[in-house]
Amino acid sequence: MTTIAFLGPAGTFAEAALRTLPISDNAELIAAGSTPAALDMARHGQVDYALVPIESSVEGSVPLTLDGLATGSPLVIVDEAVQQVSFALMARPGVELADITRIAAHPHAQAQVRSWLAANVPGAQVIDAHSNGAAAAGLAEGTYDAAIGAAIAAQIYGLQILADAIEDTADAMTRFVLVTRPGTLPAPTGADKTTLTLFIHQDTPGALLSILTEFAVRGVNLTRIESRPTRKSLGDYSFSIDIEGHIADARVSEALMGLHRICLDVRFLGSYPRHDGKAPVLRTGVTDVDFAEAQTWLDHVKENS
């Protein structure tokens, strides 16, 4: 049976996102205590896959996931899921809003309900939790007065909902990625995404421009780019990047070869289907047919020169 770890415990948005993926059907779903723990379970073969959050529409990327994929033995992304998130304030039965002094929530959840908390429980202390599910579990055990998370957690842990839909931004979304050890890549679908971590030789003028040029000249669109500290020295950064396309696409494979020539290291983190099925819009000259025609032309020139 396929085994999949997810950021637990039960009742997290990660579990909800995982259940939208066909691979979860008839699989054993195992709750991990943290994002690094879920990644390590996949990395060390304790499970076949792990599903972890990588990006929020409100708070941006999840550093624990980016750093966990950029270091250690390789893992690759084979699928993604996007989950709409809505937050509820939960408490044990009998507790009222005026009784609350300590609230637990994941840091990303805290950021998405900050205005509501300031207006309704301004004196409460907000405490970090590994996940919103963990916050609900801790609340049920009496560790906190209240917790913020998915409303379904109230059913799971026997809690009451004091306030629902307390998020400051409507229609917030969180993107999750399904990772596994390197093996057979998902076949290209025509609506794919590729994730990379790029390490530069040194911090010199034009280093980022050189990277972007490799994509631009081949018509490869970036959907996300950000820098992350390598933890080696102050000012030493890597770049975490999502691009449109599959490594099997000529424009993507040639861009990766170009990056290999100019970067200290290129960590390939997978090519996988986009959750929205959106195919890239390609300009003239960058399709696989265009690259193949150019190769044929060059071979002809070499043969006849």
Rosetta blueprint (number, residue, H / E / L):
1 M L
2 T L
3 T E
4 I E
5 A E
6 F E
7 L E
8 G L
9 P L
10 A L
11 G L
12 T L
13 F H
14 A H
15 E H
16 A H
17 A H
18 L H
19 R L
20 T L
21 L L
22 P H
23 I H
24 S H
25 D L
26 N L
27 A L
28 E E
29 L E
30 I E
31 A E
32 A E
33 G L
34 S L
35 T H
36 P H
37 A H
38 A H
39 L H
40 D H
41 M H
42 A H
43 R H
44 H L
45 G L
46 Q L
47 V L
48 D L
49 Y E
50 A E
51 L E
52 V E
53 P E
54 I E
55 E E
56 S E
57 S L
58 V L
59 E L
60 G E
61 S E
62 V L
63 P H
64 L H
65 T H
66 L H
67 D H
68 G H
69 L H
70 A H
71 T L
72 G L
73 S L
74 P L
75 L L
76 V E
77 I E
78 V E
79 D E
80 E E
81 A E
82 V E
83 Q E
84 Q E
85 V L
86 S L
87 F L
88 A E
89 L E
90 M E
91 A E
92 R L
93 P L
94 G L
95 V L
96 E L
97 L H
98 A H
99 D H
100 I L
101 T L
102 R E
103 I E
104 A E
105 A E
106 H L
107 P H
108 H H
109 A H
110 Q H
111 A H
112 Q H
113 V L
114 R H
115 S H
116 W H
117 L H
118 A H
119 A H
120 N H
121 V L
122 P L
123 G L
124 A L
125 Q E
126 V E
127 I E
128 D E
129 A L
130 H L
131 S L
132 N H
133 G H
134 A H
135 A H
136 A H
137 A H
138 G H
139 L H
140 A H
141 E L
142 G L
143 T L
144 Y L
145 D L
146 A E
147 A E
148 I E
149 G E
150 A L
151 A L
152 I H
153 A H
154 A H
155 Q H
156 I H
157 Y H
158 G L
159 L L
160 Q E
161 I E
162 L E
163 A E
164 D L
165 A L
166 I L
167 E L
168 D L
169 T L
170 A L
171 D L
172 A L
173 M E
174 T E
175 R E
176 F E
177 V E
178 L E
179 V E
180 T E
181 R L
182 P L
183 G L
184 T L
185 L L
186 P L
187 A L
188 P L
189 T L
190 G L
191 A L
192 D E
193 K E
194 T E
195 T E
196 L E
197 T E
198 L E
199 F E
200 I L
201 H L
202 Q L
203 D L
204 T L
205 P L
206 G L
207 A H
208 L H
209 L H
210 S H
211 I H
212 L H
213 T H
214 E H
215 F H
216 A H
217 V L
218 R L
219 G L
220 V L
221 N L
222 L E
223 T E
224 R E
225 I E
226 E E
227 S E
228 R E
229 P E
230 T L
231 R L
232 K L
233 S L
234 L L
235 G L
236 D L
237 Y E
238 S E
239 F E
240 S E
241 I E
242 D E
243 I E
244 E E
245 G L
246 H L
247 I L
248 A L
249 D L
250 A H
251 R H
252 V H
253 S H
254 E H
255 A H
256 L H
257 M H
258 G H
259 L H
260 H H
261 R H
262 I H
263 C L
264 L L
265 D E
266 V E
267 R E
268 F E
269 L E
270 G E
271 S E
272 Y E
273 P E
274 R L
275 H L
276 D L
277 G L
278 K L
279 A L
280 P L
281 V L
282 L L
283 R L
284 T L
285 G L
286 V L
287 T L
288 D H
289 V H
290 D H
291 F H
292 A H
293 E H
294 A H
295 Q H
296 T H
297 W H
298 L H
299 D H
300 H H
301 V H
302 K H
303 E H
304 N L
305 S L
